[in-house]
């Protein structure tokens, strides 16, 4: 599984980054591949002083960028889209190297990330206000959308490209400037995207990236600065709550895309083969390390044995290995902490009576074998905590009402799925599920054109589509009094 770290293996961007580090000096930290532990690169380690300089630059750039015409902003976004697609392979290789996503899957993430930029290049030209009538005929009333101001974005490691463009593209389209703090496990993709924004002609200070091991210190600068007007965060519910409290001090606008615990309900009228494929799409992408992947699979009792057997066959056929290999379908977990959590949940379920159908153990390094558990029951940790790993726990249900009640019995509300060929049931159940996203016979509903976000402990606000742009706009009301005729 080891691969030599030779110049031929390294995208041009990594060589450029190394040159910048040599020229710039200052502290740095190293990024290692979770697949084999090899050193990928060193990146700047931002300090609170760097954060203050970034905030000053974002505020200064905002004064110009917010007055830039929408069509000019759109052209720059379109140019950024072009740069990303021209460097699609290099970005995919960087994603794969730094966080372990299979490279074939990483290419799909680059396309997904670029789609947000393409979308918001168009939406930038569609920001519209309203003129409306009031009770006084001598007045003219207007509601005008305006950019909310400089934005601080905190992004996770599991989608290091898409989580940045999903935030930065609408911010830039709206006329905001953005400062991105990527996760320390995957800062290279963020730096790559910022570099491509510069190559596309993006003005200085409009999009900055601050990799850091001092997340608390760098973020505190942003929370304390009243000029930073918005926080957008994707990550765990626990961290989201803390950031929400900190942002309240300067009354920032807040968008939070937090944890999930997605159920997948499979009814007894399902097309069994397709239902299994949709569960596979939902559960095993990125080795199960997504906030919308199913964490609980509820199967109607009449088809339970057939479903378990069919799912086990598909899971056992998955190819686990080097994420740089085109044939790999399941890569490593991102770090030892993630591996320990997955292994601990599996042990807990087995100790409490679950049955191991396949998998169930760690492999070399940070790999965990794709796993199916049957006989899972309430009281097991895997039904209470987000797993973030390649483990599919299966439970039985008898009635539609029972399935919906069990699916909703969680503080989370990000994504849910169901499979049925009954049209009436599809509508009833999708309406009854207390989630922001519902996939009906669809294990991969996410798209740049749709709203993405949850309810309850899964967050606030929406990303994607025109709804995502509105998160970066304030509304200004203007009343003009006309002189008497």
Buried (B, 14 or more C-beta within 10 A) or exposed (E): BEBEBEEEBBBEBBEEBBEEBEEEEEEBEEBBBBBBEEEBBBBBBBBBEBBBBBBEBBBBBBEEBBEBEBEEBBBBBBBBBBBBBEBBEBBBBBBBBBBBBBBBBBBBBBBBBBBBBBBBBEBBBEBEBEEEEEEEEEEBBEEBBBBBBBBBBBBBBBBBBBBBBBBBBBBBBBBBBBBBBBBBBBBBBBBBBBBBBBBBEBBEBBBBBBBBBBBEBBBBBBBBBEEBBBBBBBBBBEBBEBBBEBBEEBEBBBBBBBBBBBBBBBBBEBEBEEBBBBBBBBBBBBBBBBBBBBBBBBBBEEBBEEBBEBBBEBBEEBEBBBBBBEEBBBBBBBBEEBBEBBBEBBEBBBEBEBEBBBBBEBEEBBBBBBBBBBBBEEEBBBBBBBBBBBBBBBBBBEEBEEBBEBBBEBEBBBBBBBBBEBEEBBEBBBEBBBBBBBBBBBBBBBEBEBBBBBBBBBBBBBBBBBBBBBBBBBEEEEEEEEEEE
